[in-house]
């Protein structure tokens, strides 16, 4: 059951991103940056949730790596100017 919950909870931010694009929100750089930021925080939250439920260590490590990786990409792109808004 914990495996199914991890997969479902892991897909929630992606489904929300798809729904917002389908609703007509432009897929611009700020939208992608916000997605990376939210996905990073969500992944770290899932890692803590798994840790509190004494889930297998693989799930905890997966969500920590996904969260920190997502936040690192977000910060790197912001500092590199990749996600800057165009005038």
C-alpha positions, 0 to 999 in steps of 0.5 A: 500500500505504501508503494501505491501511495508514493507513486500517487503522491509523487504524480500530484504536482505533475497532474496539477501542472498538466491541468494548469496548462490545459486550463490555458495558463501559458507554459512560460519560464516562470511557470516552469520555475514555480513547478520546479520549486513546488515539486522540490518542496513536495518531494522533501515533504514526501520524504519526511512523511515516509520517514515518519511512517517508517517506510523503506529507506529507498522511498525516503532517499528517492524523494530527498534526491528528487526534492534537492535535485529539483530545488538545485536546478531551480536555484541554478537556473535562476542564478544563471539567468536561464529562467529570467523573464523576457521583456 
